[in-house]
């Protein structure tokens, strides 16, 4: 990761990000469940900006530049991370597969908004518990295994869910591809990352250190 280059690119995109963030808040505020779950820009259940998340935002934007053809995100929510990832690969025609449990009324309109901003991405939005929906997706589309360039794991935080999501991400990502594991400030999530590295299946990438809602970025061997 060329951190200086990423910082420059990020600074050049801040006006565009503010435009997107304003539009997303307008969508979220149309619905009663508008507390807005934690994401790459705001504190959990608030619309207050978490400025210390800027390193995380830069990591996600960089990860998007690593997408050649296929991107997967587990846990879309209102699309903040997806915007950063998709901005990184906005110069390519890509397939984007989104898994989300669909608890919030604002999620589907936000998916539609993100699609409108990135016509280069063919977005497939799959609703339901990712433990089930990802298993079904892989069973029904076995040829998709080992084809995704980047998988962002940011769904449920239970041990059962993170274990299943990480296992499914490992099936989907290609050798040399990237898996981003979110919320590694939770002990058992970062332990799962450590175990994946120790198994020899992944190496950890050097990225901007994150605080708050931390994440770690791995490359599949």
C-alpha positions in Angstrom: 0.0 0.0 0.0 1.4 3.4 -1.1 0.1 5.3 1.9 1.1 8.7 0.6 -0.7 8.2 -2.7 -3.8 6.9 -0.9 -3.9 10.0 1.4 -3.6 12.3 -1.6 -6.4 10.5 -3.5 -8.6 10.5 -0.4 -8.1 14.3 0.1 -9.0 14.8 -3.5 -12.3 12.9 -3.0 -13.6 14.6 0.2 -16.0 16.9 -1.6 -17.5 14.0 -3.4 -17.9 12.0 -0.2 -19.6 14.8 1.5 -22.1 15.0 -1.3 -22.8 11.2 -0.9 -23.0 11.4 2.8 -25.6 14.2 2.7 -27.7 12.2 0.2 -27.6 9.0 2.3 -28.7 10.9 5.5 -31.6 12.3 3.6 -32.7 8.8 2.7 -32.1 7.4 6.2 -34.1 10.2 7.7 -37.2 9.3 5.6 -37.7 6.2 7.8 -38.6 5.8 11.5 -35.6 3.4 12.1 -33.2 6.2 11.3 -30.8 5.8 14.3 -28.2 4.6 11.7 -26.0 1.7 12.7 -22.3 2.2 13.2 -20.4 2.6 9.9 -17.2 4.0 8.4 -18.2 7.6 9.0 -20.5 7.9 12.1 -20.7 6.8 15.7 -23.0 3.9 16.3 -26.8 4.8 16.4 -26.1 8.5 15.8 -25.6 10.9 13.0 -22.5 12.3 14.6 -19.3 12.1 12.6 -16.5 9.9 14.0 -13.5 11.8 12.5 -11.0 9.2 13.9 -12.3 6.8 11.3 -10.5 8.5 8.4 -7.7 5.9 8.4 -10.4 3.2 8.0 -12.0 5.1 5.2 -8.6 5.3 3.4 -8.0 1.6 3.9 -11.4 0.8 2.3 -10.8 3.1 -0.6 -7.5 1.5 -1.2 -9.1 -2.0 -1.0 -11.5 -0.9 -3.8 -8.5 -0.2 -6.1 -7.6 -3.9 -5.8 -10.9 -4.9 -7.3 -10.5 -6.1 -10.9 -13.9 -7.6 -11.6 -15.8 -8.8 -8.5 -16.5 -7.3 -5.1 -18.5 -8.8 -2.2 -19.8 -7.0 0.9 -21.4 -8.8 3.9 -23.4 -6.2 5.8 -24.3 -3.2 3.6 -26.5 -1.2 6.1 -26.7 2.3 4.5 -23.8 1.8 2.1 -21.0 3.9 3.6 -18.3 1.3 3.2 -19.6 0.3 -0.2 -19.2 3.8 -1.4 -15.5 3.9 -0.4 -14.9 0.5 -2.0 -16.7 1.3 -5.2 -15.0 4.6 -5.5 -11.7 2.8 -5.6 -12.8 0.7 -8.6 -15.0 3.3 -10.4 -12.9 3.0 -13.5 -13.8 -0.7 -14.1 -16.8 -2.7 -15.0 -17.4 -4.9 -11.9 -19.9 -7.3 -10.4 -20.8 -6.4 -6.8 -22.6 -8.9 -4.5 -24.2 -7.4 -1.4 -25.5 -9.5 1.5 -27.5 -7.7 4.2 -30.0 -9.0 6.8 -32.4 -6.3 5.8 -33.5 -5.1 9.2 -33.6 -1.4 8.2 -36.2 0.1 5.9 -33.5 2.5 4.6 -31.2 -0.2 3.3 -32.9 -1.0 0.0 -33.3 2.7 -1.0 -29.6 3.2 -0.1 -28.6 0.2 -2.3 -30.6 1.9 -5.2 -28.8 5.2 -4.5 -25.4 3.6 -4.5 -26.3 1.8 -7.8 -27.2 5.2 -9.3 -23.9 6.6 -8.4 -21.9 3.7 -9.8 -23.3 2.6 -13.1 -20.1 0.7 -13.7 -21.1 -1.8 -11.0 -23.7 -4.6 -11.6 -25.1 -4.8 -8.0 -26.8 -8.0 -6.8 -28.5 -7.3 -3.4 -29.3 -10.4 -1.4 -31.5 -10.0 1.7 -31.5 -12.3 4.8 -29.3 -13.8 7.4 -25.9 -14.2 5.8 -25.3 -17.5 7.6 -28.1 -18.9 5.4 -28.0 -16.7 2.3 -24.3 -17.0 1.7 -24.4 -20.8 2.0 -27.3 -20.9 -0.5 -25.6 -18.5 -2.9 -22.4 -20.6 -2.9 -24.4 -23.8 -3.3 -26.4 -22.4 -6.2 -23.4 -20.7 -7.8 -20.4 -23.0 -7.3 -18.5 -21.4 -10.1 -18.3 -18.2 -8.1 -15.9 -19.7 -5.6 -12.4 -18.4 -5.8 -13.4 -15.5 -8.1 -13.9 -12.4 -5.9 -11.1 -9.9 -5.7 -12.2 -8.3 -2.4 -14.7 -9.5 0.3 -15.6 -7.1 3.1 -16.9 -9.0 6.2 -19.0 -6.6 8.2 -22.2 -8.5 9.1 -23.4 -9.9 12.4 -21.0 -9.9 15.3 -22.0 -13.1 17.0 -19.3 -15.8 17.1 -21.6 -18.1 15.0 -22.1 -15.3 12.4 -18.5 -14.2 12.1 -17.3 -17.8 11.9 -19.7 -18.5 9.0 -19.1 -15.2 7.2 -15.4 -15.7 7.3 -15.6 -19.2 6.1 -17.9 -18.2 3.2 -15.6 -15.2 2.4 -12.7 -17.7 2.2 -14.6 -19.8 -0.3 -15.5 -16.7 -2.4 -12.1 -14.9 -2.5 -9.5 -15.8 -5.1 -5.9 -16.6 -4.3 -4.2 -13.3 -4.0 -7.5 -11.6 -3.2 -8.3 -9.6 -0.1 -10.6 -10.1 2.8 -11.4 -7.2 5.2 -12.6 -8.3 8.6 -14.4 -5.5 10.5 -14.8 -4.9 14.2 -11.6 -6.7 15.2 -11.7 -4.7 18.4 -13.9 -7.7 19.5 -11.7 -10.3 21.0 -13.1 -13.4 19.3 -13.1 -11.7 15.9 -9.5 -10.7 16.0 -8.7 -14.2 17.4 -10.4 -15.7 14.2 -8.1 -13.4 12.1 -5.0 -14.6 14.1 -6.0 -18.2 13.5 -6.5 -17.7 9.8 -3.0 -16.2 9.6 -1.5 -18.9 11.7 -3.1 -21.6 9.5 -1.1 -20.2 6.5 -4.2 -19.4 4.5 -3.7 -15.7 4.8 -1.1 -13.0 5.3 -1.9 -9.7 7.0 -1.4 -6.5 5.0 0.2 -3.3 6.3 -2.5 -0.6 6.3 -3.4 2.5 8.2 -4.0 1.6 11.9 -7.6 1.9 12.8 -9.3 3.0 16.1 -12.9 2.6 17.3 -14.5 0.2 14.9 -11.2 -1.5 14.0 -10.6 -3.7 11.0 -7.8 -5.9 9.7 -7.0 -6.7 6.0 -5.8 -10.0 4.9 -4.5 -11.4 1.5 -5.4 -15.0 0.7 -2.4 -17.2 0.0 
